[in-house]
Amino acid sequence: PILGRHFNQFLKQFIEMMMLSCPSPLYQSHLTPILGPIFEHLQLRFQYSWGPILGTGGLSIDSTKPLLSNNCADAANQLAREGVESWWMSYYARGGLFVGDLNSVTAEAMVEKTRVDLTRTFSDMIQTVLALKGGWALVLANKAKEEQAGKKNDPSKLNSGPKSKISVICGPTNADGTKRTLAQLHVDARKIHRIDKLCHFLLLENEQIAGYLVLTMIQCLQYPDAYTCRRCTRIVHRTLETVAWVDRYTELLGYRLFSVAVKAIISEPKWMVGIEWDMINIIRDIYGRLVLGQYFLPGGQGPGLQQNRIASNPVRFEQAKAVDTPLLGGGILQTPSDFPRRVLMEIGMSQGDIVTLEKSLLENRSAKDQKEVLRDLLRVAADKTKGQNGILERAGKEESLLHQNTRKPDVTALPEKLVTYSMVKKKEEKNAGPD
């Protein structure tokens, strides 16, 4: 029954609450038997439901139309003729909906809403359990607030809320402006411990859970939904902070994830306008951790923190001190990977271009400079793919982030004589008057 219209509620009201409430010693015994099959199901379901939209998977765009009263017999015949697997593909492509005699426009809107809502629910759920939003994120915000007050030796900061909110609370205040109680201090300490444990469990302790979770996040970066894509970029940063140093993740992150992020930028899809910098920051995070020996602050923020090469083995980098604490920035891959370089060569970059890129990223470590260097490189590749729009509409030159510096200013000079709106209206009334 959870495969139908109640699956969103199942994820939000059961799976999410179970992960947040389960004590860390019970993760293996209680979460593994449930999360493994659920994440496997979600990865397959997203692949079939978004495949026709992206033009992949062998299904046409017509397969996304829901079942009506006049074609439900065809679905039954397909099940009998082609087998269960083919039927499941078409079932998920149409969102599992049967709409009876509903008009076609409303029916197709229902399928689109079902597909998008499930994807957004999943991304919000993963954000919550990785402390990127919700109650656990507030715990980390309170911790950062305490550290800032300690560095500045200013205890009054503990009693102040955000600048965007007027606070009338006396005493300790949360980062969101609400009152902080003594009991909450002890609860927050336990939550911080659970945040670390759950992140480690999801990404490092069970191959089935980690594999399908990371694969699904990579897929979500391709789906034409800006809401989901923006949230998945934050999840990807947390993933890199946690597992970038693990060798078995190198191909998955350095080739599959990196190629998806690069393709999303150089293909310039119209739906991605406004979140290009987020995607370029993912490219920067991957290249820094897997190739250059640089790690960053949480969320891919701040300058690239360069690790030295090992004196006895110059091919390898020294591991970052924060490798076991993803919330402080995480670690790096000690032996540089060639997977990201291979992706750049596949999009037309020469070996000399890659050497120049890496030299620039090593010399200019600020976030702004490194992202500008990557944007300039990807602009060249994007220009080579002009005219290859694919199934999705491509952003115009006026909208594209890659070509912002090449556009001419749109601000025109002011006229010598100032013309106001009221003057224009008077002139129009005069011209419209009787002869």
Salt bridges, closest charged atoms under 4 A:
GLU16 OE1 - LYS12 NZ 3.14
ASP62 OD1 - LYS65 NZ 3.89
GLU82 OE2 - ARG81 NH2 3.61
GLU112 OE1 - ARG115 NH1 2.53
ASP117 OD2 - LYS113 NZ 2.53
ASP124 OD1 - LYS133 NZ 3.74
ASP124 OD1 - ARG231 NE 3.82
GLU146 OE2 - ARG180 NH1 2.65
ASP188 OD2 - ARG180 NH2 3.08
GLU205 OE2 - HIS200 ND1 2.86
ASP225 OD1 - ARG120 NH2 2.66
GLU241 OE1 - ARG238 NE 3.25
GLU251 OE1 - ARG256 NE 3.55
GLU268 OE1 - LYS386 NZ 3.17
GLU268 OE1 - ARG394 NH2 2.92
GLU268 OE2 - HIS403 ND1 3.37
ASP278 OD2 - ARG230 NH1 2.97
ASP285 OD2 - HIS237 ND1 2.78
ASP285 OD1 - ARG289 NE 2.57
ASP338 OD1 - ARG341 NH1 2.67
GLU358 OE2 - ARG341 NE 2.71
GLU372 OE1 - ARG375 NH2 3.10
ASP376 OD1 - ARG379 NH1 3.28
ASP383 OD1 - HIS403 NE2 2.77
GLU399 OE1 - LYS270 NZ 2.80
GLU428 OE1 - LYS425 NZ 3.91
